[in-house]
């Protein structure tokens, strides 16, 4: 078998031209084989985004759609995939292939900052995800992070095992692996953005990251950093840094759930963010970095993964002189300029027409506001998603290549309802389904694109006789199937699996979801990966992460600074996971590690347009 990168070493040997490569070549010199008429002994073949590795009679193919294993002696036409039945062989070959790719990554030269800037500024596909308009937000995720400048114990590659998780590619910060051999555990990944303008001085830099269970640093030394640059100047003019490891430590404790399936680890994907103001109007570029030092990680699961790095302009905060690392809130509008839609819902014209838009989508989602103690834009950053390779599309066909879905969620407003049309596509990494390797109890279902429509009452009506679930939901307080919807359009289920009275939380992926027998991805407990307009760091009351079908909001886990709602003694949650205050009225909270996890029953009257409600007593 001959690959195109064999041509250089083969032709050089045939013509007697010496090669002065400073590092090993990917290609093989096949000239001796040609002279002797012998077959070559290639073990790894690379073609675009696919890899193949050979051993004896085995051939393993790794691609975006998964892993395939063939016995090429018994099955030369590769008709019978044996990845399931010969899992030990497949696992051994995947490990060997991973080691090869790590070696290749170490041999590659680091990317100059200027080249990174060109890569980032060229804005390759996919389309940008949006907070305010199509020209504002820059998002790099997956393969687009390949252009990042890497220093120290940092690598770019597949995040985790493709056999069991669909995390894609990204950046790996290794707190226990001296990857560069300098006897220090530290490193940094950086990108440069030239999208800074004098008109916009305030920005938000955020990353979607996962700290594996064994990842650890001393001195809180995991950080986000912004360096301010100006064309024609050498080096950065100034920089700011936010440390985030203490947040990870707190969340490990706050979100601990003994019912979690630990086969993938306890770690979850979270958004880590910092807001900043450019110090000078002359700043036209920024260098965005995520890095660490003083690594003290242990074991194999000791990495911090970065799936995306995002830069978004934000409105000027009311107190713009506040420290740049002050707590982040959604910028508050002037209430006198808002258009009331009914209940706690408002439309923010943002200086434009007060005529209600035909729909709210990824281009204007920050104009649909919900009023609690502050105005929130719960759908901001949640309207777009990806139909990933390995999922099924609406027609039921397996997707072979990632497809960007900017309109994953679309909202219209009627007289009585907020109407959400959703493709039910998670906008975060998931485990790999079907779960062929039985990491999550062998779930056989795919994640499939849907065409859901949900009706959220603008003015919820409280139930005259609300019913809370008992320990097994034998009273039918909540139906099986959808009971609400997260702000990213993915549905909530009650705590029990389709096998009646069986707790489902053990079978969930890192983001607390999995597909149903009907291939509908859903959450059974706190969906930690759902985005909010600011990161929920436990410093104040959590933001809205979804709505039950009675129209009442579901908030994140925190009641106040450092206080989980499930631990609130002054205003305790009832059996419905609900309490009430003067600013928010009746509202639910998710309760990490504690039944009923999301809601324990409908406190309000569920809208019949969404299907089954409570079972009549």
VEXDREN-2710 file (C-alpha; in Angstrom, 1 decimal):
% VEXDREN-2710
k/r/px/py/pz
1/UNK/0.0/0.0/0.0
2/UNK/1.4/3.3/-1.1
3/UNK/0.6/6.8/0.3
4/UNK/1.4/10.1/-1.3
5/UNK/3.8/11.1/1.4
6/UNK/5.9/8.1/0.4
7/UNK/6.9/9.8/-2.8
8/UNK/9.5/12.1/-1.4
9/UNK/11.6/9.6/0.5
10/UNK/11.2/7.0/-2.3
11/UNK/12.2/9.3/-5.1
12/UNK/15.0/10.7/-3.1
13/UNK/16.4/7.2/-2.5
14/UNK/16.0/6.3/-6.2
15/UNK/17.8/9.4/-7.4
16/UNK/20.5/9.4/-4.7
17/UNK/19.4/12.8/-3.4
18/UNK/20.1/13.1/0.3
19/UNK/17.3/14.4/2.6
20/UNK/18.2/16.9/5.3
21/UNK/15.0/16.5/7.4
22/UNK/15.5/17.5/11.0
23/UNK/12.7/15.3/12.1
24/UNK/11.3/11.9/11.0
25/UNK/9.3/11.9/7.8
26/UNK/5.8/10.6/7.7
27/UNK/6.4/8.8/4.5
28/UNK/8.3/5.5/4.0
29/UNK/11.2/4.9/1.5
30/UNK/9.8/2.1/-0.7
31/UNK/12.7/2.0/-3.1
32/UNK/14.2/-1.2/-1.5
33/UNK/10.8/-2.9/-1.8
34/UNK/10.6/-2.0/-5.4
35/UNK/14.0/-3.3/-6.2
36/UNK/13.4/-6.6/-4.4
37/UNK/9.8/-6.9/-5.5
38/UNK/8.7/-7.2/-1.9
39/UNK/5.5/-5.9/-0.3
40/UNK/5.8/-2.9/1.9
41/UNK/5.2/-3.1/5.6
42/UNK/3.2/0.0/6.2
43/UNK/1.3/0.1/9.5
44/UNK/-0.5/3.5/9.5
45/UNK/-2.2/5.2/6.6
46/UNK/-3.7/8.7/6.8
47/UNK/-6.3/10.1/4.4
48/UNK/-7.9/13.4/5.1
49/UNK/-9.6/13.0/8.5
50/UNK/-9.4/9.2/8.4
51/UNK/-6.7/6.9/9.8
52/UNK/-6.1/3.2/9.3
53/UNK/-3.8/1.0/11.2
54/UNK/-2.8/-2.6/10.3
55/UNK/-1.6/-5.5/12.4
56/UNK/-1.3/-9.0/11.0
57/UNK/-4.6/-9.7/9.4
58/UNK/-6.4/-6.8/11.1
59/UNK/-7.2/-3.4/9.7
60/UNK/-8.8/-0.7/12.0
61/UNK/-10.2/2.5/10.5
62/UNK/-10.8/5.6/12.6
63/UNK/-12.9/8.4/11.1
64/UNK/-15.4/11.0/12.2
65/UNK/-18.2/8.4/12.1
66/UNK/-16.5/6.0/14.5
67/UNK/-14.3/2.9/14.6
68/UNK/-14.4/0.0/12.1
69/UNK/-12.4/-3.3/12.3
70/UNK/-11.9/-5.8/9.5
71/UNK/-10.1/-9.2/9.1
72/UNK/-8.7/-8.4/5.7
73/UNK/-7.6/-12.0/5.0
74/UNK/-11.0/-13.5/5.6
75/UNK/-12.9/-10.4/4.4
76/UNK/-10.8/-8.6/1.8
77/UNK/-13.7/-6.5/0.6
78/UNK/-14.3/-5.2/4.2
79/UNK/-18.0/-6.1/4.4
80/UNK/-18.1/-7.3/8.0
81/UNK/-17.3/-4.8/10.7
82/UNK/-15.9/-6.7/13.8
83/UNK/-15.3/-3.8/16.1
84/UNK/-18.0/-5.0/18.5
85/UNK/-17.3/-8.7/18.5
86/UNK/-13.5/-8.3/18.6
87/UNK/-13.4/-5.3/21.0
88/UNK/-10.0/-6.3/22.6
89/UNK/-8.3/-6.2/19.2
90/UNK/-10.0/-2.9/18.4
91/UNK/-9.0/-1.3/21.7
92/UNK/-5.3/-2.4/21.2
93/UNK/-5.2/-0.9/17.7
94/UNK/-6.8/2.3/18.9
95/UNK/-4.2/2.7/21.6
96/UNK/-1.4/2.1/19.1
97/UNK/-2.9/4.6/16.7
98/UNK/-3.2/7.2/19.5
99/UNK/0.4/6.8/20.4
100/UNK/1.4/7.3/16.7
101/UNK/-0.7/10.5/16.5
102/UNK/0.8/11.8/19.7
103/UNK/4.3/11.2/18.2
104/UNK/3.4/13.1/15.0
105/UNK/2.0/15.9/17.1
106/UNK/5.3/16.2/19.0
107/UNK/7.2/16.3/15.8
108/UNK/5.2/19.1/14.3
109/UNK/6.7/22.6/14.6
110/UNK/4.9/25.2/16.7
111/UNK/2.8/27.7/14.7
112/UNK/4.1/31.2/14.7
113/UNK/1.8/33.8/16.2
114/UNK/1.5/35.7/12.9
115/UNK/0.3/32.5/11.2
116/UNK/-2.2/31.9/14.0
117/UNK/-3.5/35.4/13.6
118/UNK/-4.0/34.8/9.9
119/UNK/-5.7/31.5/10.5
120/UNK/-8.0/33.0/13.1
121/UNK/-8.7/36.2/11.1
122/UNK/-9.6/34.3/8.0
123/UNK/-12.8/33.1/9.7
124/UNK/-13.1/29.7/8.0
125/UNK/-16.4/27.8/8.0
126/UNK/-18.5/27.0/10.0
127/UNK/-20.6/30.2/10.3
128/UNK/-20.2/32.2/13.4
129/UNK/-22.4/31.6/16.4
130/UNK/-24.0/34.8/17.4
131/UNK/-24.9/36.8/20.5
132/UNK/-26.0/40.1/18.9
133/UNK/-25.5/40.0/15.1
134/UNK/-23.9/37.9/12.4
135/UNK/-20.7/39.9/12.5
136/UNK/-20.0/40.1/16.2
137/UNK/-19.0/36.8/17.8
138/UNK/-15.9/34.7/16.8
139/UNK/-16.1/31.0/17.7
140/UNK/-13.3/28.5/17.3
141/UNK/-14.2/24.9/18.1
142/UNK/-13.0/21.4/17.2
143/UNK/-10.8/21.3/14.2
144/UNK/-10.6/25.1/14.0
145/UNK/-8.5/25.1/17.2
146/UNK/-5.8/23.3/15.3
147/UNK/-4.2/26.7/14.5
148/UNK/-3.7/27.6/18.1
149/UNK/-0.2/28.3/19.3
150/UNK/0.8/25.6/21.8
151/UNK/3.5/25.9/24.5
152/UNK/4.6/23.5/27.2
153/UNK/2.5/20.5/28.2
154/UNK/-0.3/21.2/25.8
155/UNK/-1.4/19.2/22.7
156/UNK/-4.1/19.4/20.1
157/UNK/-6.0/16.3/19.2
158/UNK/-9.0/14.0/19.9
159/UNK/-10.6/14.7/23.3
160/UNK/-11.0/11.3/25.0
161/UNK/-11.8/8.0/23.3
162/UNK/-13.9/8.2/20.1
163/UNK/-15.3/4.8/20.8
164/UNK/-17.2/6.1/23.9
165/UNK/-17.5/9.9/23.6
166/UNK/-18.3/12.4/20.8
167/UNK/-16.1/15.3/22.1
168/UNK/-14.4/15.9/18.8
169/UNK/-11.0/17.5/18.7
170/UNK/-9.6/20.3/20.8
171/UNK/-6.9/21.4/23.2
172/UNK/-5.5/19.2/26.0
173/UNK/-3.7/20.7/29.0
174/UNK/-1.8/17.9/30.7
175/UNK/-1.3/18.5/34.5
176/UNK/0.5/15.1/35.1
177/UNK/2.4/14.6/31.8
178/UNK/5.7/16.4/31.1
179/UNK/4.8/16.5/27.4
180/UNK/7.7/18.8/26.4
181/UNK/10.3/17.2/28.8
182/UNK/11.3/20.4/30.6
183/UNK/10.6/18.9/34.1
184/UNK/7.8/21.4/34.7
185/UNK/4.1/20.8/34.4
186/UNK/2.8/24.0/32.7
187/UNK/1.5/25.1/29.3
188/UNK/-0.6/27.4/27.4
189/UNK/-2.7/27.5/24.2
190/UNK/-3.3/30.8/22.4
191/UNK/-5.1/32.3/19.5
192/UNK/-5.0/35.9/18.1
193/UNK/-8.0/37.8/17.1
194/UNK/-7.8/40.9/14.9
195/UNK/-11.6/41.6/15.3
196/UNK/-11.1/44.4/17.9
197/UNK/-12.5/47.8/16.9
198/UNK/-12.5/51.2/18.5
199/UNK/-16.3/51.1/18.5
200/UNK/-16.3/48.1/20.8
201/UNK/-14.3/48.3/23.9
202/UNK/-16.0/45.6/26.0
203/UNK/-15.7/41.9/25.2
204/UNK/-16.3/38.5/26.7
205/UNK/-13.8/35.7/26.3
206/UNK/-15.1/32.2/27.2
207/UNK/-14.1/28.6/26.8
208/UNK/-16.0/25.4/27.0
209/UNK/-13.8/23.2/29.1
210/UNK/-13.8/19.9/31.0
211/UNK/-11.4/19.2/33.9
212/UNK/-10.9/15.5/34.2
213/UNK/-11.2/14.0/37.7
214/UNK/-7.4/13.8/38.2
215/UNK/-6.6/17.3/36.8
216/UNK/-5.1/19.5/39.5
217/UNK/-2.9/22.6/39.8
218/UNK/-1.3/24.3/42.8
219/UNK/-2.0/28.0/43.6
220/UNK/-5.2/28.1/41.6
221/UNK/-3.0/28.3/38.5
222/UNK/-5.5/27.4/35.7
223/UNK/-6.3/30.6/34.0
224/UNK/-7.8/32.5/31.1
225/UNK/-5.6/35.4/29.8
226/UNK/-6.1/38.3/27.4
227/UNK/-3.1/40.1/26.0
228/UNK/-3.6/43.5/24.3
229/UNK/-1.8/44.0/21.0
230/UNK/-1.3/46.7/18.4
231/UNK/-0.2/46.2/14.9
232/UNK/3.4/47.4/14.4
233/UNK/4.2/46.9/18.1
234/UNK/6.3/44.1/19.4
235/UNK/4.9/42.1/22.3
236/UNK/1.8/42.8/24.3
237/UNK/1.0/46.3/25.6
238/UNK/-0.8/44.9/28.7
239/UNK/-2.7/41.8/29.8
240/UNK/-5.3/40.6/32.3
241/UNK/-5.8/37.1/33.8
242/UNK/-8.6/35.3/35.6
243/UNK/-7.9/32.1/37.5
244/UNK/-10.6/29.4/37.3
245/UNK/-9.4/26.3/39.1
246/UNK/-11.0/27.3/42.4
247/UNK/-14.3/27.3/40.5
248/UNK/-13.7/23.8/39.3
249/UNK/-12.9/22.6/42.9
250/UNK/-16.1/24.2/44.2
251/UNK/-18.2/22.6/41.4
252/UNK/-16.7/19.2/42.0
253/UNK/-18.0/19.4/45.5
254/UNK/-21.3/21.2/44.8
255/UNK/-22.3/18.9/41.9
256/UNK/-21.2/15.6/43.4
257/UNK/-23.7/12.9/42.7
258/UNK/-23.1/9.4/44.0
259/UNK/-25.5/8.1/41.4
260/UNK/-23.2/9.2/38.6
261/UNK/-21.9/6.5/36.2
262/UNK/-18.2/6.8/36.7
263/UNK/-17.1/4.9/33.6
264/UNK/-16.4/8.1/31.8
265/UNK/-15.4/10.0/35.0
266/UNK/-17.3/12.5/37.0
267/UNK/-16.0/15.5/35.1
268/UNK/-18.5/17.7/33.1
269/UNK/-18.3/20.3/30.4
270/UNK/-18.7/23.9/31.8
271/UNK/-18.3/27.4/30.4
272/UNK/-15.5/29.5/31.9
273/UNK/-15.6/33.2/31.1
274/UNK/-14.0/36.6/31.7
275/UNK/-15.2/40.1/30.7
276/UNK/-12.7/42.8/29.8
277/UNK/-12.4/46.3/28.4
278/UNK/-9.6/47.1/26.0
279/UNK/-7.3/49.6/27.9
280/UNK/-6.6/51.8/24.9
281/UNK/-8.7/52.7/21.9
282/UNK/-5.7/51.9/19.7
283/UNK/-5.8/48.2/20.6
284/UNK/-6.7/46.3/17.4
285/UNK/-5.9/42.7/18.3
286/UNK/-6.0/40.5/21.4
287/UNK/-4.2/37.2/22.2
288/UNK/-6.6/34.9/24.0
289/UNK/-5.0/32.1/26.1
290/UNK/-6.0/29.3/28.3
291/UNK/-3.2/27.9/30.3
292/UNK/-1.9/26.4/33.6
293/UNK/1.2/26.1/35.7
294/UNK/2.2/24.2/38.9
295/UNK/0.5/21.0/37.7
296/UNK/0.0/18.4/40.3
297/UNK/-2.4/16.1/38.5
298/UNK/-2.5/12.3/39.1
299/UNK/-3.3/9.3/36.9
300/UNK/-4.4/9.0/33.3
301/UNK/-7.5/11.3/33.7
302/UNK/-5.5/14.4/34.5
303/UNK/-6.2/16.7/31.6
304/UNK/-8.2/19.9/31.1
305/UNK/-9.9/19.8/27.7
306/UNK/-11.0/22.8/25.7
307/UNK/-13.7/22.2/23.1
308/UNK/-14.1/25.9/22.0
309/UNK/-12.7/29.4/22.5
310/UNK/-15.1/32.3/21.9
311/UNK/-14.8/36.1/21.8
312/UNK/-17.9/38.2/21.8
313/UNK/-18.5/42.0/22.1
314/UNK/-20.8/43.0/24.9
315/UNK/-22.6/46.2/25.8
316/UNK/-20.9/48.6/28.2
317/UNK/-21.8/47.6/31.8
318/UNK/-23.5/50.2/33.8
319/UNK/-20.5/50.5/36.1
320/UNK/-17.8/50.3/33.4
321/UNK/-15.1/51.4/35.9
322/UNK/-15.6/48.2/37.9
323/UNK/-12.7/45.7/38.0
324/UNK/-12.5/43.7/34.8
325/UNK/-12.9/40.5/36.7
326/UNK/-16.0/41.6/38.6
327/UNK/-18.9/39.2/38.6
328/UNK/-20.5/38.9/35.2
329/UNK/-24.2/39.7/34.6
330/UNK/-26.3/40.1/31.5
331/UNK/-26.2/43.9/30.8
332/UNK/-29.4/45.4/32.1
333/UNK/-31.6/47.4/29.7
334/UNK/-33.6/50.5/30.5
335/UNK/-37.0/49.1/31.6
336/UNK/-38.7/52.1/30.1
337/UNK/-37.6/51.0/26.6
338/UNK/-38.9/47.4/26.8
339/UNK/-42.1/46.0/25.3
340/UNK/-44.1/43.8/27.7
341/UNK/-45.1/40.5/26.1
342/UNK/-47.1/39.1/29.0
343/UNK/-46.1/37.5/32.3
344/UNK/-42.4/38.0/32.9
345/UNK/-41.5/38.2/29.2
346/UNK/-40.2/41.3/27.4
347/UNK/-38.9/42.4/24.1
348/UNK/-35.9/44.7/24.0
349/UNK/-35.8/46.8/20.8
350/UNK/-32.2/47.8/21.5
351/UNK/-32.8/51.2/20.0
352/UNK/-34.7/49.9/16.9
353/UNK/-38.3/49.3/16.1
354/UNK/-40.7/48.3/18.9
355/UNK/-42.6/46.0/16.5
356/UNK/-42.3/42.5/17.7
357/UNK/-40.0/40.4/15.4
358/UNK/-41.6/37.6/13.4
359/UNK/-39.4/35.2/15.3
360/UNK/-36.4/35.1/17.7
361/UNK/-33.5/33.1/16.5
362/UNK/-29.7/33.1/16.7
363/UNK/-29.5/36.7/15.3
364/UNK/-31.7/38.4/17.9
365/UNK/-32.0/35.9/20.8
366/UNK/-30.6/38.5/23.3
367/UNK/-33.7/40.7/22.7
368/UNK/-36.1/38.2/24.2
369/UNK/-35.9/38.8/28.0
370/UNK/-37.2/37.1/31.1
371/UNK/-37.6/39.1/34.3
372/UNK/-36.6/37.7/37.7
373/UNK/-34.6/39.9/40.1
374/UNK/-32.9/41.1/36.9
375/UNK/-33.6/40.8/33.2
376/UNK/-32.1/37.7/31.6
377/UNK/-31.8/36.5/28.0
378/UNK/-32.1/32.8/28.7
379/UNK/-31.8/31.7/25.0
380/UNK/-28.7/33.8/24.2
381/UNK/-26.0/31.5/22.9
382/UNK/-28.3/28.5/22.8
383/UNK/-30.1/28.8/19.5
384/UNK/-27.5/27.1/17.3
385/UNK/-26.1/23.7/17.4
386/UNK/-24.4/20.9/15.3
387/UNK/-25.9/17.8/13.8
388/UNK/-22.8/15.6/14.6
389/UNK/-21.4/12.8/12.5
390/UNK/-22.8/9.6/14.0
391/UNK/-26.1/11.2/14.9
392/UNK/-29.3/10.6/12.8
393/UNK/-30.9/13.4/10.8
394/UNK/-34.6/14.1/10.7
395/UNK/-35.1/11.4/8.0
396/UNK/-33.4/8.8/10.1
397/UNK/-30.2/8.6/8.1
398/UNK/-26.9/8.4/9.9
399/UNK/-24.9/11.6/9.4
400/UNK/-21.4/11.2/8.0
401/UNK/-20.2/14.8/8.4
402/UNK/-20.9/17.5/11.0
403/UNK/-23.6/19.9/9.8
404/UNK/-24.0/23.3/11.4
405/UNK/-27.6/24.1/12.4
406/UNK/-27.9/27.9/13.1
407/UNK/-31.7/27.5/13.6
408/UNK/-31.6/24.7/16.1
409/UNK/-34.0/26.7/18.2
410/UNK/-36.5/29.2/16.9
411/UNK/-39.1/31.0/19.1
412/UNK/-42.3/32.8/18.2
413/UNK/-44.6/34.7/20.6
414/UNK/-48.4/34.3/20.5
415/UNK/-51.1/35.8/22.7
416/UNK/-50.7/33.1/25.4
417/UNK/-47.5/31.3/24.7
418/UNK/-43.8/31.4/24.1
419/UNK/-43.6/28.8/21.3
420/UNK/-40.3/27.0/21.0
421/UNK/-39.5/25.0/17.8
422/UNK/-36.5/22.8/18.5
423/UNK/-34.4/20.3/16.7
424/UNK/-33.5/18.8/20.1
425/UNK/-29.8/18.8/19.3
426/UNK/-27.4/19.2/22.3
427/UNK/-25.1/22.2/21.8
428/UNK/-22.3/20.5/23.8
429/UNK/-20.3/17.3/23.6
430/UNK/-22.0/14.0/24.3
431/UNK/-21.1/10.4/24.8
432/UNK/-21.0/8.2/21.7
433/UNK/-24.4/6.6/21.1
434/UNK/-25.2/3.8/20.4
435/UNK/-23.1/2.8/23.4
436/UNK/-21.4/-0.2/21.8
437/UNK/-18.7/-0.4/24.4
438/UNK/-21.3/-0.4/27.3
439/UNK/-19.8/2.6/29.1
440/UNK/-23.3/3.7/29.9
441/UNK/-25.1/0.4/30.3
442/UNK/-25.2/-0.2/26.5
443/UNK/-27.8/2.3/25.4
444/UNK/-28.6/1.1/21.9
445/UNK/-30.2/4.3/20.6
446/UNK/-28.9/7.1/18.4
447/UNK/-29.1/10.8/19.0
448/UNK/-31.5/12.0/16.3
449/UNK/-32.6/15.4/15.0
450/UNK/-36.2/16.1/15.9
451/UNK/-38.9/18.6/14.9
452/UNK/-40.4/19.5/18.3
453/UNK/-42.7/22.3/19.1
454/UNK/-43.3/23.2/22.8
455/UNK/-45.7/25.7/24.3
456/UNK/-44.7/27.6/27.4
457/UNK/-47.5/29.6/29.0
458/UNK/-46.5/33.2/29.4
459/UNK/-48.7/33.5/32.5
460/UNK/-48.5/30.2/34.3
461/UNK/-51.5/29.1/36.2
462/UNK/-50.9/27.4/39.6
463/UNK/-52.5/24.0/40.1
464/UNK/-55.3/23.8/42.5
465/UNK/-54.2/20.4/43.8
466/UNK/-50.5/19.9/42.8
467/UNK/-49.1/16.3/43.2
468/UNK/-45.5/15.6/43.9
469/UNK/-43.8/12.3/42.9
470/UNK/-43.4/9.6/45.5
471/UNK/-40.1/7.7/45.6
472/UNK/-41.0/5.6/42.5
473/UNK/-43.5/8.0/40.8
474/UNK/-46.1/5.3/41.3
475/UNK/-48.7/8.1/41.7
476/UNK/-48.0/9.3/38.2
477/UNK/-47.3/12.9/39.3
478/UNK/-45.0/13.3/36.2
479/UNK/-45.4/11.4/32.9
480/UNK/-42.7/9.4/31.3
481/UNK/-41.2/11.4/28.4
482/UNK/-40.8/15.2/28.1
483/UNK/-41.8/17.3/31.2
484/UNK/-40.0/20.5/30.2
485/UNK/-37.3/21.9/28.0
486/UNK/-33.9/23.4/28.5
487/UNK/-33.0/26.8/27.0
488/UNK/-31.0/24.9/24.3
489/UNK/-34.1/23.1/23.1
490/UNK/-33.3/19.7/24.6
491/UNK/-36.1/18.2/26.6
492/UNK/-36.2/17.3/30.4
493/UNK/-37.4/13.9/31.6
494/UNK/-38.4/12.8/35.1
495/UNK/-35.7/10.9/37.1
496/UNK/-36.8/7.5/35.9
497/UNK/-35.7/5.5/32.9
498/UNK/-38.1/4.0/30.3
499/UNK/-37.9/0.8/32.3
500/UNK/-40.5/1.9/34.8
501/UNK/-39.3/2.7/38.4
502/UNK/-35.6/2.4/37.4
503/UNK/-33.5/5.4/38.3
504/UNK/-31.9/6.7/35.1
505/UNK/-29.2/8.9/36.5
506/UNK/-26.6/6.1/36.4
507/UNK/-26.9/5.8/32.6
508/UNK/-26.2/9.4/31.6
509/UNK/-23.2/11.0/29.9
510/UNK/-21.0/13.8/31.2
511/UNK/-23.7/16.4/30.4
512/UNK/-26.4/14.4/32.2
513/UNK/-28.2/13.2/29.1
514/UNK/-28.7/10.2/26.8
515/UNK/-31.1/9.2/24.0
516/UNK/-34.5/7.6/24.5
517/UNK/-35.7/4.5/22.7
518/UNK/-37.1/7.0/20.2
519/UNK/-33.6/8.5/19.8
520/UNK/-34.5/11.8/21.5
521/UNK/-31.6/13.1/23.6
522/UNK/-32.8/14.3/27.0
523/UNK/-31.8/15.3/30.5
524/UNK/-32.8/13.4/33.7
525/UNK/-30.9/15.7/36.0
526/UNK/-29.1/19.1/36.2
527/UNK/-27.7/19.6/32.6
528/UNK/-24.5/21.2/33.6
529/UNK/-23.4/21.9/30.1
530/UNK/-26.3/24.1/29.2
531/UNK/-25.0/27.6/28.5
532/UNK/-26.2/30.8/30.3
533/UNK/-25.6/34.4/29.3
534/UNK/-22.9/34.4/32.0
535/UNK/-21.1/31.5/33.7
536/UNK/-22.8/30.2/36.8
537/UNK/-20.0/30.4/39.3
538/UNK/-22.0/30.1/42.5
539/UNK/-21.5/33.7/43.5
540/UNK/-25.2/34.7/43.2
541/UNK/-28.6/33.2/42.4
542/UNK/-28.4/30.9/39.3
543/UNK/-29.9/31.9/36.0
544/UNK/-32.7/30.3/34.2
545/UNK/-31.7/27.1/32.4
546/UNK/-35.1/25.9/31.2
547/UNK/-38.9/25.8/31.7
548/UNK/-41.3/23.1/32.9
549/UNK/-44.3/22.6/30.8
550/UNK/-46.4/24.5/33.3
551/UNK/-44.5/27.6/32.2
552/UNK/-42.6/28.0/35.5
553/UNK/-38.8/28.6/35.2
554/UNK/-36.2/26.0/36.2
555/UNK/-33.1/27.7/37.6
556/UNK/-29.6/26.4/38.1
557/UNK/-28.4/25.0/41.5
558/UNK/-27.5/28.1/43.5
559/UNK/-29.7/30.2/45.7
560/UNK/-27.1/32.7/46.7
561/UNK/-23.3/33.2/47.0
562/UNK/-22.0/29.8/48.1
563/UNK/-25.4/28.4/48.9
564/UNK/-27.0/25.6/47.0
565/UNK/-30.8/25.8/46.8
566/UNK/-31.1/22.2/48.1
567/UNK/-29.3/23.4/51.3
568/UNK/-31.3/26.5/51.8
569/UNK/-32.8/26.3/55.4
570/UNK/-34.5/29.8/55.4
571/UNK/-36.5/29.2/52.2
572/UNK/-36.3/25.5/51.6
573/UNK/-37.4/23.7/48.4
574/UNK/-40.5/21.6/48.7
575/UNK/-41.0/18.1/47.2
576/UNK/-41.5/19.7/43.8
577/UNK/-38.0/21.3/43.9
578/UNK/-39.7/24.6/44.1
579/UNK/-39.8/27.6/46.4
580/UNK/-41.0/31.2/46.0
581/UNK/-39.5/34.7/46.5
582/UNK/-40.7/38.2/45.8
583/UNK/-38.4/38.7/42.8
584/UNK/-39.0/35.5/40.9
585/UNK/-42.3/34.2/42.2
586/UNK/-42.6/30.4/42.3
587/UNK/-39.7/28.7/40.6
588/UNK/-37.9/25.4/40.4
589/UNK/-34.2/24.7/41.1
590/UNK/-32.1/21.7/40.0
591/UNK/-30.6/19.8/42.9
592/UNK/-27.3/18.0/42.0
593/UNK/-27.1/14.6/43.6
594/UNK/-30.5/14.9/45.2
595/UNK/-33.9/13.5/44.1
596/UNK/-35.9/14.6/42.2
597/UNK/-33.0/16.3/40.4
598/UNK/-35.0/18.7/38.1
599/UNK/-38.6/18.9/39.2
600/UNK/-40.7/16.7/41.5
601/UNK/-44.0/17.4/39.9
602/UNK/-45.9/20.3/38.3
603/UNK/-46.6/23.2/40.7
604/UNK/-48.6/24.8/37.9
605/UNK/-51.0/23.5/35.3
606/UNK/-49.1/21.8/32.5
607/UNK/-50.1/23.0/29.0
608/UNK/-52.0/20.2/27.3
609/UNK/-50.5/21.2/23.9
610/UNK/-47.3/19.5/25.1
611/UNK/-48.8/16.1/25.5
612/UNK/-49.4/14.1/28.7
613/UNK/-49.8/15.9/32.0
614/UNK/-50.4/14.5/35.4
615/UNK/-52.3/11.2/35.7
616/UNK/-55.7/11.9/37.2
617/UNK/-56.2/10.6/40.7
END
